[in-house]
Amino acid sequence: VQLVESGGGLVEPGGSLRLSCAASGISFNLYAMSWYRQAPGKQRELVATILPGGATNYANSVKGRFAISRDNAKNTVYLQMNSLKPEDTAVYYCTSIPHWGQGTQVTVSS
């Protein structure tokens, strides 16, 4: 199983980024997919989850700003991040537990 994230980078507060995670080696359409993040000195936290049928849930800290989606034809899950804040700065990980990607850095700074 391989999960490969992309789309991280440096963005100013209020800006947007779209993360992508391409999966291989799993029956993607059968599994829940999640994004976690880990900021320096903090525990890894759940950001958003999308179930095989498309139902979603979000951490309170990102509700209304982030949107998770999936394209089963492309074996890819996305995280659209809008109205970014400095406290969103973290390494973002894609997961279909117990499998994890390598992470992609998101830095929100002026």
Steps between C-alpha positions, in 0.01 A plus 500: 500500500630844409354840585670800342405852605561815299393863491654639817693824509525848640190718494401830659226517763161499333632306204409158365672173421379169361667183619481178303569142604539230237446146625619174353493140615157520666140471387469874543124525459443264796693695762459811710771756436618763743731796528694555821745774586784545744640835602843533664485391862139385475325168463372385166132594465218393273398769253236335281364163395302387198320165497466277193147632440614861521393597852747736662596630841739770611689625800325800653805714429462460122122478453380744240852559367620157384330251270597137447400321182589186309519386141469122500578482128840660568562334840557847639381691804518878523502761774397847390619749761363854494536798732824356630634616835850487646378233741430272202876472451591131527604192312186353346469124466266290293390173654293193448582349833734321555668646192650850499654728244829679549338837569506838332596825671249784515629832629269797548699817552529855376 
